[in-house]
Amino acid sequence: MKKYCSFLIIIIVMLMSSESTALAQTSIFDRWKARRTEKKISGSKRKVPKEKKIKEPRSVTKAKKEQAKREADRKNDYKKIVEQNKKRHFDIQSEEVKERMRQNEKEIKAREKEKRKAVRNAGKKARKKFKKN
């Protein structure tokens, strides 16, 4: 009797496991079938054709990188030269003019700060008006 019960339990377990694997396998195929039907219904073709990417030769990409590097160096050199000229121009001036120039710079910075503040405040009003819920 014990042998018979254990044999039945083993058979039941094997049947249940085979059923679950069979269900899992069919569900995978069913998913693909469902996707295929969805594509047929909605239309799987793209309306805009995909652009083909054409890879440039290495020599071209290398030349572009070098050119960009040269341009960046030129910009940095230009900034340095402008700073040097500004400093030289400042050093040439008399003490009264230097003081006036310093005062002008302070006033310009204050005006720019006020402008930024005004723009920020105007933006706050607009943000409140068009605030998303």
C-alpha positions in Angstrom: 0.0 0.0 0.0 2.8 2.4 0.9 4.5 1.7 -2.4 1.3 2.3 -4.3 0.7 5.7 -2.5 4.2 6.9 -3.1 4.0 5.8 -6.7 0.7 7.8 -7.1 2.2 10.9 -5.5 5.2 10.7 -7.8 3.0 10.4 -10.9 0.8 13.3 -9.7 3.8 15.5 -9.2 5.2 14.6 -12.6 1.9 15.3 -14.3 1.5 18.7 -12.6 5.0 19.8 -13.5 4.6 18.7 -17.1 1.3 20.6 -17.3 2.9 23.8 -15.9 5.8 23.7 -18.3 3.5 23.1 -21.2 1.4 26.1 -20.1 4.5 28.2 -19.9 5.7 27.2 -23.3 2.3 27.9 -25.0 2.0 31.2 -23.2 5.2 32.4 -24.8 4.0 31.5 -28.3 0.6 33.1 -27.6 2.3 36.4 -26.7 4.0 36.5 -30.0 0.8 35.7 -31.8 -0.9 38.5 -30.0 1.9 40.9 -30.9 1.7 39.9 -34.5 -2.1 40.5 -34.6 -1.6 43.9 -32.9 1.0 44.9 -35.5 -1.3 43.9 -38.3 -4.1 45.9 -36.8 -2.1 49.0 -36.0 0.2 48.9 -39.0 3.8 48.0 -38.3 5.3 50.1 -41.1 7.0 53.3 -40.3 5.6 56.4 -41.9 9.0 58.1 -42.1 11.8 56.0 -43.5 14.7 55.5 -41.2 17.8 57.4 -42.2 20.8 55.4 -43.0 23.9 56.4 -41.1 27.0 56.8 -43.2 30.1 56.4 -41.2 32.9 58.8 -42.2 36.5 57.6 -42.7 38.8 57.8 -39.7 41.0 60.4 -41.4 38.0 62.7 -41.8 36.9 62.3 -38.1 40.5 62.8 -37.0 40.8 66.0 -39.1 37.5 67.3 -37.7 38.7 66.7 -34.1 42.0 68.4 -34.8 40.2 71.4 -36.3 37.9 71.7 -33.3 41.0 71.6 -31.0 42.7 74.3 -33.0 39.6 76.5 -32.9 39.3 76.0 -29.1 43.0 77.0 -28.7 42.4 80.1 -30.9 39.5 81.1 -28.7 41.5 80.7 -25.5 44.4 82.7 -27.0 41.9 85.4 -28.0 40.5 85.6 -24.5 44.0 85.8 -23.0 45.0 88.6 -25.4 41.8 90.5 -24.6 42.5 90.2 -20.8 46.1 91.3 -21.3 45.1 94.3 -23.4 42.4 95.3 -20.8 44.9 95.0 -18.0 47.5 97.0 -19.9 45.0 99.7 -20.8 44.0 99.9 -17.1 47.7 100.2 -16.0 48.4 103.0 -18.4 45.7 105.3 -16.9 46.2 107.8 -14.1 45.0 107.1 -10.6 41.8 109.3 -11.0 40.8 107.5 -14.2 41.6 104.1 -12.6 39.3 104.9 -9.7 36.5 106.1 -12.1 36.9 102.8 -14.1 36.6 100.7 -11.0 33.5 102.6 -10.0 32.0 102.1 -13.5 32.6 98.4 -13.3 30.8 98.2 -9.9 27.9 100.2 -11.3 27.7 97.9 -14.4 27.7 94.8 -12.2 24.9 96.2 -10.0 22.8 97.1 -13.0 23.2 93.6 -14.5 22.3 92.1 -11.2 19.1 94.3 -11.1 18.2 93.2 -14.6 18.6 89.5 -13.8 16.5 90.0 -10.7 13.8 91.8 -12.7 13.8 89.0 -15.3 13.5 86.4 -12.6 10.6 88.2 -11.0 8.8 88.5 -14.3 9.3 84.8 -14.9 7.9 84.0 -11.5 4.6 85.8 -12.4 4.4 83.9 -15.7 5.2 80.6 -14.0 2.4 81.2 -11.5 0.0 82.1 -14.3 0.8 78.9 -16.4 1.5 76.6 -13.5 0.6 73.0 -14.3 -1.6 71.2 -11.8 
